[in-house]
Amino acid sequence: MTTVTLSAWLRCPICFLPLEPRPPLALVCASGHSHDVNRRGYVTLLSPRTRVVGDDAAMLDARDAFLSAGHYRPIADAAAELLPGGRAQRILDAGCGTGYYLRRVLEDRPDATALALDLSPAAVSRAVRGDDRIDGLVADVWAPLPVRDGAATAILNVFAPRNPEEFWRVLEPGGSLVVVVPDGDHLRELRERGLVLGVQEEKRERLLEALSSRFELDREIPVRTTLSLAPESVSSLIGMGPSAHHRHGNDPVEQQTPVTASVTALRFLRRD
């Protein structure tokens, strides 16, 4: 990350003018608004009125432990397959978490650059760590994004909130949006035991409806597998997502447990 590469992605969250680098670690717009860049490689452009908070360190530790074991590698592979190749890509990971899926995508794209966006500063810090091709942005996906019009050639959105209007705006004409959503059977065994939250019914159909005015479905890949998880992996899986806020005491899993992973990865094309 440099302030030059970071600024190329961004617009001012106050007046929406392009941000430009100002040495040593600031971004400024023509209106004079200034934003400090963190030495760890990211900038925070949240509205002062933002009340929601992102994932905390404990959730991110659990996610790191679970994902680094390779349990969701097939999901990451499907997302990577759907993102376009060819010329150098500029990939926006909206809801990047620890950056696991983004790093998998970049494995196949040595000329690509990326912007890791998340509400959690701790998540963005992890996502940008160790890869100079990744810039970092702390921002709220639900709000107008501090990202320039047409800045991205592709958007990656895995198990994360979506903002269809803003995704359309920050994508270049003909750009791709790759979304991964859980199916009804995802983590079924844990849901039946009350260990994780339920999955919204007809998730895929609701997604298609929400995106239909701005995006066209181009391709999809179902991913379904049965994981055999040790107790510590089950605990990490529960602790890495929204269910972490609802767990009480130790999770009652004492042996190797079969758990269904069932998701759909979908590629949409921006309607012009």
Secondary structure, DSSP 8 states (H G I E B T S, - for coil): --HHHHHTTBB-TTT--B-EEETTTEEE-TT--EEEEETTTEEE---TT-------HHHHHHHHHHHHTTTTHHHHHHHHHHS--SS--EEEEET-TTSHHHHHHHHT-TT-EEEEEES-HHHHHHHHTT-TTEEEEE--TTS--SB-TT-EEEEEEESS---HHHHHHHEEEEEEEEEEEE-TTTTHHHHHTTSS----TTHHHHHHHHHTTTEEEEEEEEEEEEEEE-HHHHHHHHHTSGGGGG--SS----S-EEEEEEEEEEEEEE--
